[in-house]
Amino acid sequence: MPNNMEGRGLTNREMLQLCLELEKGRSRSLGNTILETSHPELQDIYAKCFDNAIANHKAIFTMMDVEGWYETEPASLEQVERVQEFMRNNLHPDEQY
């Protein structure tokens, strides 16, 4: 879909896609900031911002999903089992020693 259809600017779908990407980036940045902050009160502030970014991301995703603009494919039972097995084997690597 072209960006500037008939001089109208961005479509609703394009705007939501941009917002979704911004919230993903904000979530990554805040997650790193939380991990690198040693002051407990600052960690709490950043954690609240992180929770807000996650909630925004979910709301935007839901809007896009309802419109059919963000299609996902359900995982098969085999795919779920493969991930579970991988996590069992790799979640606590220290226990191997």
N, CA, C and O atoms as a GROMACS GRO file, in nm:
protein
  388
    1MET      N    1   0.084  -0.118   0.000
    1MET     CA    2   0.000   0.000   0.000
    1MET      C    3   0.089   0.124   0.000
    1MET      O    4   0.176   0.135   0.086
    2PRO      N    5   0.069   0.217  -0.093
    2PRO     CA    6   0.152   0.339  -0.098
    2PRO      C    7   0.135   0.425   0.027
    2PRO      O    8   0.029   0.426   0.090
    3ASN      N    9   0.241   0.498   0.060
    3ASN     CA   10   0.238   0.582   0.180
    3ASN      C   11   0.149   0.704   0.166
    3ASN      O   12   0.080   0.742   0.261
    4ASN      N   13   0.147   0.765   0.051
    4ASN     CA   14   0.078   0.892   0.037
    4ASN      C   15  -0.033   0.878  -0.068
    4ASN      O   16  -0.026   0.938  -0.175
    5MET      N   17  -0.132   0.801  -0.035
    5MET     CA   18  -0.241   0.774  -0.129
    5MET      C   19  -0.323   0.900  -0.152
    5MET      O   20  -0.385   0.953  -0.060
    6GLU      N   21  -0.321   0.948  -0.275
    6GLU     CA   22  -0.400   1.064  -0.316
    6GLU      C   23  -0.377   1.185  -0.225
    6GLU      O   24  -0.470   1.262  -0.199
    7GLY      N   25  -0.255   1.202  -0.178
    7GLY     CA   26  -0.222   1.318  -0.097
    7GLY      C   27  -0.277   1.316   0.045
    7GLY      O   28  -0.275   1.418   0.113
    8ARG      N   29  -0.326   1.201   0.091
    8ARG     CA   30  -0.388   1.194   0.224
    8ARG      C   31  -0.287   1.169   0.335
    8ARG      O   32  -0.325   1.178   0.452
    9GLY      N   33  -0.164   1.139   0.307
    9GLY     CA   34  -0.069   1.106   0.411
    9GLY      C   35  -0.077   0.959   0.444
    9GLY      O   36  -0.112   0.877   0.359
   10LEU      N   37  -0.044   0.924   0.568
   10LEU     CA   38  -0.041   0.785   0.609
   10LEU      C   39  -0.182   0.730   0.628
   10LEU      O   40  -0.274   0.802   0.669
   11THR      N   41  -0.198   0.604   0.598
   11THR     CA   42  -0.325   0.537   0.624
   11THR      C   43  -0.332   0.500   0.772
   11THR      O   44  -0.231   0.504   0.841
   12ASN      N   45  -0.451   0.465   0.819
   12ASN     CA   46  -0.467   0.422   0.959
   12ASN      C   47  -0.379   0.301   0.987
   12ASN      O   48  -0.317   0.291   1.093
   13ARG      N   49  -0.375   0.209   0.893
   13ARG     CA   50  -0.293   0.090   0.911
   13ARG      C   51  -0.146   0.126   0.926
   13ARG      O   52  -0.077   0.073   1.013
   14GLU      N   53  -0.097   0.216   0.843
   14GLU     CA   54   0.043   0.258   0.850
   14GLU      C   55   0.073   0.330   0.981
   14GLU      O   56   0.179   0.310   1.041
   15MET      N   57  -0.019   0.414   1.025
   15MET     CA   58   0.002   0.484   1.152
   15MET      C   59   0.008   0.386   1.269
   15MET      O   60   0.094   0.398   1.356
   16LEU      N   61  -0.083   0.288   1.270
   16LEU     CA   62  -0.081   0.190   1.377
   16LEU      C   63   0.044   0.103   1.372
   16LEU      O   64   0.100   0.068   1.476
   17GLN      N   65   0.088   0.069   1.251
   17GLN     CA   66   0.212  -0.009   1.239
   17GLN      C   67   0.331   0.069   1.295
   17GLN      O   68   0.416   0.012   1.364
   18LEU      N   69   0.337   0.198   1.265
   18LEU     CA   70   0.445   0.282   1.320
   18LEU      C   71   0.436   0.289   1.472
   18LEU      O   72   0.538   0.280   1.541
   19CYS      N   73   0.316   0.306   1.525
   19CYS     CA   74   0.297   0.311   1.670
   19CYS      C   75   0.339   0.180   1.734
   19CYS      O   76   0.401   0.179   1.841
   20LEU      N   77   0.305   0.069   1.671
   20LEU     CA   78   0.342  -0.063   1.723
   20LEU      C   79   0.494  -0.076   1.729
   20LEU      O   80   0.549  -0.123   1.828
   21GLU      N   81   0.562  -0.035   1.622
   21GLU     CA   82   0.708  -0.041   1.620
   21GLU      C   83   0.770   0.050   1.725
   21GLU      O   84   0.869   0.013   1.788
   22LEU      N   85   0.712   0.168   1.745
   22LEU     CA   86   0.764   0.259   1.847
   22LEU      C   87   0.749   0.198   1.987
   22LEU      O   88   0.841   0.210   2.068
   23GLU      N   89   0.636   0.134   2.014
   23GLU     CA   90   0.617   0.072   2.146
   23GLU      C   91   0.710  -0.047   2.166
   23GLU      O   92   0.757  -0.070   2.277
   24LYS      N   93   0.738  -0.121   2.060
   24LYS     CA   94   0.835  -0.231   2.070
   24LYS      C   95   0.972  -0.175   2.107
   24LYS      O   96   1.039  -0.228   2.196
   25GLY      N   97   1.012  -0.069   2.039
   25GLY     CA   98   1.141  -0.007   2.068
   25GLY      C   99   1.146   0.051   2.209
   25GLY      O  100   1.247   0.039   2.278
   26ARG      N  101   1.037   0.114   2.249
   26ARG     CA  102   1.031   0.171   2.385
   26ARG      C  103   1.041   0.060   2.489
   26ARG      O  104   1.108   0.077   2.591
   27SER      N  105   0.975  -0.052   2.464
   27SER     CA  106   0.980  -0.165   2.558
   27SER      C  107   1.122  -0.220   2.570
   27SER      O  108   1.169  -0.246   2.681
   28ARG      N  109   1.189  -0.237   2.456
   28ARG     CA  110   1.328  -0.286   2.461
   28ARG      C  111   1.417  -0.189   2.538
   28ARG      O  112   1.497  -0.230   2.622
   29SER      N  113   1.404  -0.062   2.508
   29SER     CA  114   1.487   0.039   2.574
   29SER      C  115   1.462   0.044   2.724
   29SER      O  116   1.555   0.050   2.804
   30LEU      N  117   1.335   0.041   2.762
   30LEU     CA  118   1.303   0.045   2.905
   30LEU      C  119   1.349  -0.083   2.975
   30LEU      O  120   1.396  -0.077   3.089
   31GLY      N  121   1.336  -0.196   2.909
   31GLY     CA  122   1.384  -0.322   2.968
   31GLY      C  123   1.533  -0.315   2.997
   31GLY      O  124   1.577  -0.355   3.105
   32ASN      N  125   1.610  -0.265   2.902
   32ASN     CA  126   1.754  -0.250   2.923
   32ASN      C  127   1.783  -0.150   3.034
   32ASN      O  128   1.873  -0.171   3.115
   33THR      N  129   1.708  -0.041   3.036
   33THR     CA  130   1.730   0.061   3.139
   33THR      C  131   1.702   0.006   3.278
   33THR      O  132   1.776   0.033   3.372
   34ILE      N  133   1.594  -0.072   3.292
   34ILE     CA  134   1.563  -0.132   3.421
   34ILE      C  135   1.677  -0.221   3.468
   34ILE      O  136   1.718  -0.216   3.584
   35LEU      N  137   1.730  -0.302   3.376
   35LEU     CA  138   1.838  -0.393   3.411
   35LEU      C  139   1.967  -0.321   3.449
   35LEU      O  140   2.047  -0.373   3.526
   36GLU      N  141   1.987  -0.201   3.397
   36GLU     CA  142   2.111  -0.128   3.420
   36GLU      C  143   2.099  -0.020   3.528
   36GLU      O  144   2.197   0.049   3.556
   37THR      N  145   1.983  -0.006   3.587
   37THR     CA  146   1.962   0.096   3.690
   37THR      C  147   1.975   0.032   3.827
   37THR      O  148   1.912  -0.070   3.856
   38SER      N  149   2.058   0.092   3.911
   38SER     CA  150   2.080   0.034   4.044
   38SER      C  151   1.994   0.100   4.152
   38SER      O  152   1.980   0.044   4.261
   39HIS      N  153   1.936   0.215   4.124
   39HIS     CA  154   1.856   0.286   4.222
   39HIS      C  155   1.714   0.227   4.224
   39HIS      O  156   1.645   0.232   4.122
   40PRO      N  157   1.670   0.172   4.338
   40PRO     CA  158   1.540   0.104   4.344
   40PRO      C  159   1.421   0.191   4.304
   40PRO      O  160   1.329   0.143   4.238
   41GLU      N  161   1.421   0.317   4.344
   41GLU     CA  162   1.308   0.403   4.309
   41GLU      C  163   1.304   0.432   4.159
   41GLU      O  164   1.197   0.438   4.100
   42LEU      N  165   1.420   0.448   4.099
   42LEU     CA  166   1.424   0.466   3.954
   42LEU      C  167   1.381   0.340   3.882
   42LEU      O  168   1.311   0.346   3.781
   43GLN      N  169   1.422   0.225   3.935
   43GLN     CA  170   1.378   0.098   3.876
   43GLN      C  171   1.226   0.089   3.877
   43GLN      O  172   1.165   0.045   3.779
   44ASP      N  173   1.164   0.130   3.987
   44ASP     CA  174   1.017   0.127   3.996
   44ASP      C  175   0.953   0.220   3.893
   44ASP      O  176   0.854   0.184   3.829
   45ILE      N  177   1.009   0.339   3.876
   45ILE     CA  178   0.956   0.434   3.778
   45ILE      C  179   0.966   0.375   3.638
   45ILE      O  180   0.870   0.378   3.561
   46TYR      N  181   1.084   0.321   3.605
   46TYR     CA  182   1.104   0.262   3.473
   46TYR      C  183   1.014   0.139   3.453
   46TYR      O  184   0.965   0.115   3.343
   47ALA      N  185   0.993   0.062   3.560
   47ALA     CA  186   0.906  -0.055   3.550
   47ALA      C  187   0.762  -0.013   3.518
   47ALA      O  188   0.694  -0.080   3.440
   48LYS      N  189   0.717   0.096   3.578
   48LYS     CA  190   0.582   0.145   3.547
   48LYS      C  191   0.573   0.190   3.402
   48LYS      O  192   0.473   0.165   3.334
   49CYS      N  193   0.677   0.257   3.355
   49CYS     CA  194   0.680   0.299   3.214
   49CYS      C  195   0.682   0.177   3.122
   49CYS      O  196   0.616   0.176   3.018
   50PHE      N  197   0.756   0.074   3.162
   50PHE     CA  198   0.762  -0.050   3.084
   50PHE      C  199   0.624  -0.115   3.078
   50PHE      O  200   0.580  -0.158   2.971
   51ASP      N  201   0.557  -0.123   3.192
   51ASP     CA  202   0.421  -0.181   3.195
   51ASP      C  203   0.326  -0.103   3.104
   51ASP      O  204   0.242  -0.161   3.036
   52ASN      N  205   0.341   0.029   3.105
   52ASN     CA  206   0.259   0.114   3.018
   52ASN      C  207   0.288   0.086   2.871
   52ASN      O  208   0.195   0.078   2.790
   53ALA      N  209   0.414   0.070   2.836
   53ALA     CA  210   0.451   0.041   2.697
   53ALA      C  211   0.395  -0.094   2.653
   53ALA      O  212   0.348  -0.108   2.540
   54ILE      N  213   0.399  -0.192   2.742
   54ILE     CA  214   0.344  -0.325   2.711
   54ILE      C  215   0.193  -0.315   2.690
   54ILE      O  216   0.139  -0.375   2.596
   55ALA      N  217   0.125  -0.240   2.776
   55ALA     CA  218  -0.020  -0.224   2.762
   55ALA      C  219  -0.054  -0.151   2.632
   55ALA      O  220  -0.150  -0.187   2.564
   56ASN      N  221   0.023  -0.049   2.597
   56ASN     CA  222   0.002   0.022   2.471
   56ASN      C  223   0.022  -0.071   2.353
   56ASN      O  224  -0.057  -0.071   2.258
   57HIS      N  225   0.128  -0.150   2.359
   57HIS     CA  226   0.156  -0.243   2.250
   57HIS      C  227   0.041  -0.341   2.232
   57HIS      O  228  -0.002  -0.368   2.120
   58LYS      N  229  -0.009  -0.393   2.343
   58LYS     CA  230  -0.120  -0.489   2.335
   58LYS      C  231  -0.244  -0.423   2.275
   58LYS      O  232  -0.313  -0.484   2.192
   59ALA      N  233  -0.273  -0.301   2.317
   59ALA     CA  234  -0.392  -0.230   2.266
   59ALA      C  235  -0.379  -0.204   2.115
   59ALA      O  236  -0.475  -0.222   2.040
   60ILE      N  237  -0.261  -0.163   2.072
   60ILE     CA  238  -0.240  -0.137   1.930
   60ILE      C  239  -0.249  -0.267   1.851
   60ILE      O  240  -0.313  -0.272   1.746
   61PHE      N  241  -0.185  -0.372   1.903
   61PHE     CA  242  -0.192  -0.501   1.836
   61PHE      C  243  -0.337  -0.547   1.822
   61PHE      O  244  -0.377  -0.597   1.717
   62THR      N  245  -0.414  -0.532   1.929
   62THR     CA  246  -0.555  -0.574   1.926
   62THR      C  247  -0.633  -0.496   1.821
   62THR      O  248  -0.713  -0.555   1.748
   63MET      N  249  -0.609  -0.364   1.812
   63MET     CA  250  -0.677  -0.284   1.709
   63MET      C  251  -0.642  -0.335   1.570
   63MET      O  252  -0.729  -0.348   1.484
   64MET      N  253  -0.516  -0.364   1.549
   64MET     CA  254  -0.472  -0.412   1.417
   64MET      C  255  -0.527  -0.550   1.388
   64MET      O  256  -0.567  -0.580   1.276
   65ASP      N  257  -0.530  -0.635   1.490
   65ASP     CA  258  -0.581  -0.771   1.473
   65ASP      C  259  -0.729  -0.769   1.438
   65ASP      O  260  -0.773  -0.844   1.350
   66VAL      N  261  -0.807  -0.685   1.505
   66VAL     CA  262  -0.951  -0.674   1.478
   66VAL      C  263  -0.974  -0.630   1.333
   66VAL      O  264  -1.067  -0.678   1.268
   67GLU      N  265  -0.890  -0.541   1.283
   67GLU     CA  266  -0.904  -0.492   1.146
   67GLU      C  267  -0.849  -0.591   1.042
   67GLU      O  268  -0.869  -0.573   0.922
   68GLY      N  269  -0.781  -0.695   1.090
   68GLY     CA  270  -0.720  -0.791   0.998
   68GLY      C  271  -0.588  -0.741   0.941
   68GLY      O  272  -0.543  -0.789   0.837
   69TRP      N  273  -0.525  -0.644   1.008
   69TRP     CA  274  -0.402  -0.584   0.960
   69TRP      C  275  -0.277  -0.649   1.019
   69TRP      O  276  -0.166  -0.616   0.978
   70TYR      N  277  -0.294  -0.738   1.113
   70TYR     CA  278  -0.180  -0.807   1.175
   70TYR      C  279  -0.221  -0.951   1.194
   70TYR      O  280  -0.277  -0.989   1.297
   71GLU      N  281  -0.194  -1.030   1.094
   71GLU     CA  282  -0.237  -1.168   1.097
   71GLU      C  283  -0.132  -1.256   1.165
   71GLU      O  284  -0.012  -1.243   1.139
   72THR      N  285  -0.179  -1.341   1.250
   72THR     CA  286  -0.091  -1.438   1.316
   72THR      C  287  -0.143  -1.578   1.287
   72THR      O  288  -0.262  -1.599   1.262
   73GLU      N  289  -0.051  -1.671   1.290
   73GLU     CA  290  -0.087  -1.810   1.265
   73GLU      C  291  -0.074  -1.887   1.396
   73GLU      O  292   0.032  -1.883   1.459
   74PRO      N  293  -0.179  -1.957   1.436
   74PRO     CA  294  -0.170  -2.034   1.560
   74PRO      C  295  -0.059  -2.141   1.550
   74PRO      O  296  -0.039  -2.202   1.445
   75ALA      N  297   0.010  -2.161   1.660
   75ALA     CA  298   0.116  -2.262   1.664
   75ALA      C  299   0.054  -2.400   1.669
   75ALA      O  300  -0.049  -2.421   1.734
   76SER      N  301   0.117  -2.494   1.601
   76SER     CA  302   0.071  -2.633   1.608
   76SER      C  303   0.115  -2.694   1.741
   76SER      O  304   0.204  -2.641   1.807
   77LEU      N  305   0.054  -2.803   1.778
   77LEU     CA  306   0.091  -2.874   1.900
   77LEU      C  307   0.239  -2.914   1.894
   77LEU      O  308   0.310  -2.907   1.994
   78GLU      N  309   0.284  -2.955   1.777
   78GLU     CA  310   0.424  -2.994   1.760
   78GLU      C  311   0.518  -2.876   1.786
   78GLU      O  312   0.621  -2.891   1.851
   79GLN      N  313   0.483  -2.758   1.736
   79GLN     CA  314   0.565  -2.639   1.758
   79GLN      C  315   0.571  -2.603   1.906
   79GLN      O  316   0.677  -2.568   1.958
   80VAL      N  317   0.456  -2.611   1.974
   80VAL     CA  318   0.451  -2.580   2.117
   80VAL      C  319   0.539  -2.678   2.194
   80VAL      O  320   0.616  -2.638   2.281
   81GLU      N  321   0.527  -2.805   2.163
   81GLU     CA  322   0.606  -2.907   2.232
   81GLU      C  323   0.755  -2.888   2.208
   81GLU      O  324   0.836  -2.909   2.298
   82ARG      N  325   0.792  -2.849   2.087
   82ARG     CA  326   0.933  -2.826   2.054
   82ARG      C  327   0.989  -2.710   2.138
   82ARG      O  328   1.100  -2.719   2.189
   83VAL      N  329   0.912  -2.603   2.152
   83VAL     CA  330   0.957  -2.489   2.232
   83VAL      C  331   0.964  -2.527   2.380
   83VAL      O  332   1.058  -2.489   2.449
   84GLN      N  333   0.865  -2.602   2.427
   84GLN     CA  334   0.868  -2.646   2.567
   84GLN      C  335   0.990  -2.731   2.595
   84GLN      O  336   1.055  -2.714   2.699
   85GLU      N  337   1.022  -2.821   2.506
   85GLU     CA  338   1.140  -2.906   2.523
   85GLU      C  339   1.267  -2.823   2.522
   85GLU      O  340   1.358  -2.844   2.603
   86PHE      N  341   1.274  -2.727   2.430
   86PHE     CA  342   1.390  -2.639   2.424
   86PHE      C  343   1.406  -2.562   2.554
   86PHE      O  344   1.517  -2.551   2.606
   87MET      N  345   1.296  -2.509   2.607
   87MET     CA  346   1.302  -2.432   2.731
   87MET      C  347   1.341  -2.520   2.849
   87MET      O  348   1.418  -2.478   2.935
   88ARG      N  349   1.289  -2.641   2.853
   88ARG     CA  350   1.328  -2.733   2.960
   88ARG      C  351   1.478  -2.759   2.958
   88ARG      O  352   1.542  -2.766   3.063
   89ASN      N  353   1.532  -2.772   2.840
   89ASN     CA  354   1.675  -2.805   2.827
   89ASN      C  355   1.767  -2.685   2.840
   89ASN      O  356   1.886  -2.701   2.866
   90ASN      N  357   1.713  -2.565   2.821
   90ASN     CA  358   1.800  -2.448   2.817
   90ASN      C  359   1.767  -2.339   2.917
   90ASN      O  360   1.840  -2.240   2.926
   91LEU      N  361   1.660  -2.354   2.992
   91LEU     CA  362   1.619  -2.248   3.083
   91LEU      C  363   1.713  -2.233   3.201
   91LEU      O  364   1.744  -2.121   3.243
   92HIS      N  365   1.760  -2.345   3.254
   92HIS     CA  366   1.848  -2.342   3.371
   92HIS      C  367   1.977  -2.417   3.340
   92HIS      O  368   1.999  -2.527   3.391
   93PRO      N  369   2.063  -2.359   3.257
   93PRO     CA  370   2.185  -2.431   3.218
   93PRO      C  371   2.280  -2.456   3.335
   93PRO      O  372   2.362  -2.548   3.328
   94ASP      N  373   2.272  -2.377   3.444
   94ASP     CA  374   2.360  -2.394   3.558
   94ASP      C  375   2.336  -2.526   3.630
   94ASP      O  376   2.424  -2.577   3.698
   95GLU      N  377   2.215  -2.580   3.616
   95GLU     CA  378   2.182  -2.704   3.686
   95GLU      C  379   2.257  -2.825   3.628
   95GLU      O  380   2.255  -2.932   3.688
   96GLN      N  381   2.322  -2.808   3.514
   96GLN     CA  382   2.394  -2.917   3.452
   96GLN      C  383   2.527  -2.942   3.523
   96GLN      O  384   2.586  -3.049   3.505
   97TYR      N  385   2.575  -2.849   3.602
   97TYR     CA  386   2.707  -2.861   3.664
   97TYR      C  387   2.700  -2.915   3.802
   97TYR      O  388   2.804  -2.931   3.867
   0.00000   0.00000   0.00000
